[in-house]
Amino acid sequence: MSAHLSPWATELFGEQAAEVRKRLGQALRNMQANAQAAQEQASSRTNHTYGSARWQGQYERVQEELDDLPGATPVKPFQFPFELMLVGRGLIYPFSYSKKKVDVRTARIPNESRLVKELFTFAPEPTEVQGSFDFEGFDEATPDIELRGGLASLPPDTRLVLVPFACNASGLLEAYWGIAALGEGGRLQWETHPEPLSLPKAVTTHGQHLTVIPMQPTPPDLELTSFDRGAEPTLTLSSRPNVDRQRDVPPLTEAEPADDQISEDDATH
C-alpha cells in the first residue's frame, strides 16, 4: 500500500510525486552506507571522514537517484561544489538537522550562508517576529537577495522542498520532507506538516565500484615460483679421512675460506 501524498507534493511533482519520495529515502540510505564505509576504511579515531563523506553524499546520492526521472534537471548554485535537483517545480535541498532523534519541527538550518538565503527566496515568507521595541531605520523591508548561478535561471514558480534528516556514524535515524520558511535564528517555520520519508534497508549502487584489487598479468620472466619448484642444488659429498676420525677432528660442514691473494701491502711492495 502506497503512503498518502499531500496536495503540495502532487502540485509540485505531479504524477512523479510518489517516485520522488521513494527515491529520496533510497538516496539517504545510500548516503549513510557510503559514509559509514568511508569511516571504516579510514580507521580514524574521529568521525571527520564520516562527516565529510555524508555531506558530499547528501547531494550526490540524491542526484544519482533522481537524475533519470523525466523532467529532472540538475541546478548548480553559484560557487557551490554540488548540484541540487529540480523535479517539476520542486527544488530539493537535503540537510542534516541533528545527530539524534529530535522533533523535526524544532529544526534549524545549520548555516545561514548566502546560498541558504538565495534558496529560501523560493520558500514562503517567514512570519514577522517583532521585538518589544521599534528602532528608527529598522522598519524597512528586508532587501531582495540577488540570485546567482543556476538559481538565477529557475522559473519564478519554483518552490524549495526541504529534506531534513537526522543521522550519525552509527545509523540513519529519520528523514522528512516539506515546505518551510526561514525564520529568525535559522529556525524553520513549517508551512506544511513535515512528512516522514520511508528509509529502505537495502542499498543501491550506481556505476562500478572497485571492491577488490584485480589480478595483474606478470611477464614470464618475472613469474615467481614456490621454493619446491626451483632447480635442485648440486651437492658434493666426500668421506672423512681415517686419520681425522682417529684423532676426533670435528667434521667440516662448510668449505674453509680461501686466503686472499692480494693484500694492502701489495700496493707498496
Number of C-alpha atoms within 10 A of each C-alpha: 3 6 10 7 12 13 11 16 21 14 13 20 21 15 12 17 21 16 12 19 21 18 22 26 25 23 26 30 22 27 23 26 22 19 24 22 13 18 22 14 10 14 10 12 8 10 16 13 20 24 17 13 19 27 16 15 22 25 22 18 25 25 23 16 21 22 16 10 13 10 13 18 18 16 19 16 19 17 9 10 9 17 18 21 22 24 23 21 21 23 24 22 20 20 16 19 20 19 15 14 14 13 8 20 13 11 18 20 17 14 11 13 10 12 16 15 17 20 21 19 20 21 19 16 14 16 11 8 8 8 7 6 6 9 8 7 6 8 9 7 6 7 6 9 12 11 18 14 13 14 20 14 10 16 10 10 10 17 23 23 24 22 25 23 26 19 19 18 18 10 14 19 15 20 25 20 23 20 23 23 21 23 17 13 11 15 16 19 20 20 14 13 13 18 15 17 21 18 19 15 10 9 14 13 12 9 5 6 7 6 6 6 6 7 6 6 7 9 7 7 6 7 8 10 8 6 8 7 8 9 7 8 6 6 6 5 5 6 6 11 9 9 9 11 11 8 8 9 11 9 10 8 6 6 6 7 6 6 6 6 6 8 7 7 7 8 7 5 5
